[in-house]
Amino acid sequence: MLKAESGSGNMKRTSQKKSAKKTTGANPLWGGHYARGPAATMMGINASIDVDRRLYAEDIAISKAHAAMLAKTGIINQKDARAIQQGLDRVLREIKSGKFTFSRALEDIHMNIETRLTELIGETAGRLHTARSRNEVTTDLRLWLRTVIGRVDDDLRALQTALLTQAARHAGTLMPGFTHLQPAQPVTLGHHLLAYVEMLGRDRARFEDCRARLNESPLGAGALAGTSFPIDRAMTAKALGFERVMVNSIDAVSSRDFALEFLAAAAICGLHLSRLAEEIVIWSSPAFGFVTLSESFTTGSSIMPQKRNPDAAELVRAKTGRLLGAFNMLFVVMKGLALAYGKDMQEDKAPVFDAADTLQLSLKAMTGMIGDMKVNKPALDKALAEGFITATDLADFLVRKLDMPFRQAHNVTGRIVRLAEQKKCPLAKLSLKDMQRIEPRITKDVFTILDPRRAAESRTSFGGTAPALVKKAVKEAKKRYL
């Protein structure tokens, strides 16, 4: 575990304790102009280390790239560059091993690392900040997001795999398709699940687009105006794997639209997960009974021993609110800021980190639920017998067989449905004579289209629910997404 200092004592290294004590006077990294240190409350509101310490690897990678560039351009000598590189490697080992103590008095991850580097190699560490500003810590967040988007894509692919496996298994399993949560037309469960595969495919494309746009380097922009040192921004960008260098120094340090775009993509993805979660909640309820969730992703009741609650699905549904809240939070922070940098922007990391963690957890939970979900075919068959689900097929039959305008066919079908309601029977159980009282030209052929399976099989237009099309769509989706 990484450790954070909670007060002025309990620090592992005497030298680091001295560094923290210095901050009770003027801050060692920016306090030359100050005779006194900040108030305790100011230190509390100003510190971000509890949030941004997870950027330690990115901050060290950036510092190493910057030091190498400074040496190659002759801004610092090779000896100092080697000392800085070796010192940063040691700091990285200390953090990874849990031996590094983070200090809130040192504000953020950059100052914590630089202070420890100074303890290790002395004043040479101060050369690292040449031609660099703390405002460029936005580079850390871009690197971190670049990695996280790759992990999110892996999680999305895993969920698509689970959905496609179920879709292939149930390409011919009939269920009621709903509009307004009312029985509408027969579809296959595989077709229904493929709808979410496509939604998640668009989510993956959004994250890919976001990654492409954020993959440019702010490093070298300085506080806002660039630097007078002869730096090579292209060198550091290449070393850090960026596709390009940001072309405007003010934009480089003050833009956070890359983070907003990630949060927007996360919120949209969360919306898709929430809709699927809602259906799982509905389908797993005894009133529907379409599916059964495993014990791995349900919980019992503290008072009702018979309960199996779809808590994982409910929590995925709820966590979408956190994703949208993260976007709203950063949007509100940024909306009124004049160029260039404002300390408000320090609040960019908390919502991004929370959203990334929340999304990845939700994706894994949903993948688990879908993967071991059991389908109750008898319950689906029972539901197909309700709601006059082949009424549209009857209207289409009247159009084809009797050359009836669809609006007229719709009216005739509605009257036949009303008769079935009065007789409390499905359409297929009405007698031919009953139907002919409403439309005399109806023949016994009508019964061939009132069967839900035949109705589903007839939907052969591109993207339709016919089982043969669903099987083909599963194969094509696997090629596109997996």
Stockholm file with secondary structure:
# STOCKHOLM 1.0

chainA/1-482         MLKAESGSGNMKRTSQKKSAKKTTGANPLWGGHYARGPAATMMGINASIDVDRRLYAEDIAISKAHAAMLAKTGIINQKDARAIQQGLDRVLREIKSGKFTFSRALEDIHMNIETRLTELIGETAGRLHTARSRNEVTTDLRLWLRTVIGRVDDDLRALQTALLTQAARHAGTLMPGFTHLQPAQPVTLGHHLLAYVEMLGRDRARFEDCRARLNESPLGAGALAGTSFPIDRAMTAKALGFERVMVNSIDAVSSRDFALEFLAAAAICGLHLSRLAEEIVIWSSPAFGFVTLSESFTTGSSIMPQKRNPDAAELVRAKTGRLLGAFNMLFVVMKGLALAYGKDMQEDKAPVFDAADTLQLSLKAMTGMIGDMKVNKPALDKALAEGFITATDLADFLVRKLDMPFRQAHNVTGRIVRLAEQKKCPLAKLSLKDMQRIEPRITKDVFTILDPRRAAESRTSFGGTAPALVKKAVKEAKKRYL
#=GR chainA/1-482 SS CCEECCSSSCCSCHHHHHHHHHTTSSCTTTGGGCSSCCCHHHHHHHCCHHHHGGGHHHHHHHHHHHHHHHHHTTSSCHHHHHHHHHHHHHHHHHHHHTCCEECGGGCSHHHHHHHHHHHHHGGGGGGGGTTCCGGGGHHHHHHHHHHHHHHHHHHHHHHHHHHHHHHHHTTTCEEEEEETTEEEEEEEHHHHHHHHHHHHHHHHHHHHHHHHHHCEECTTCTTTTCCSSCCCHHHHHHHTTCSEECSCHHHHHHCCHHHHHHHHHHHHHHHHHHHHHHHHHHHHSTTTCCEECCGGGCBCCSSCTTCCBCHHHHHHHHHHHHHHHHHHHHHHHHTTCCSSCCGGGGGGHHHHHHHHHHHHHHHHHHHHHHHTCEECHHHHHHHHTSSCTTHHHHHHHHHHHHCCCHHHHHHHHHHHHHHHHHHTSCGGGSCHHHHHHHCTTCCGGGGGSSSHHHHHHTCCSTTCCCHHHHHHHHHHHHHHHC
#=GC SS_cons         CCEECCSSSCCSCHHHHHHHHHTTSSCTTTGGGCSSCCCHHHHHHHCCHHHHGGGHHHHHHHHHHHHHHHHHTTSSCHHHHHHHHHHHHHHHHHHHHTCCEECGGGCSHHHHHHHHHHHHHGGGGGGGGTTCCGGGGHHHHHHHHHHHHHHHHHHHHHHHHHHHHHHHHTTTCEEEEEETTEEEEEEEHHHHHHHHHHHHHHHHHHHHHHHHHHCEECTTCTTTTCCSSCCCHHHHHHHTTCSEECSCHHHHHHCCHHHHHHHHHHHHHHHHHHHHHHHHHHHHSTTTCCEECCGGGCBCCSSCTTCCBCHHHHHHHHHHHHHHHHHHHHHHHHTTCCSSCCGGGGGGHHHHHHHHHHHHHHHHHHHHHHHTCEECHHHHHHHHTSSCTTHHHHHHHHHHHHCCCHHHHHHHHHHHHHHHHHHTSCGGGSCHHHHHHHCTTCCGGGGGSSSHHHHHHTCCSTTCCCHHHHHHHHHHHHHHHC
//
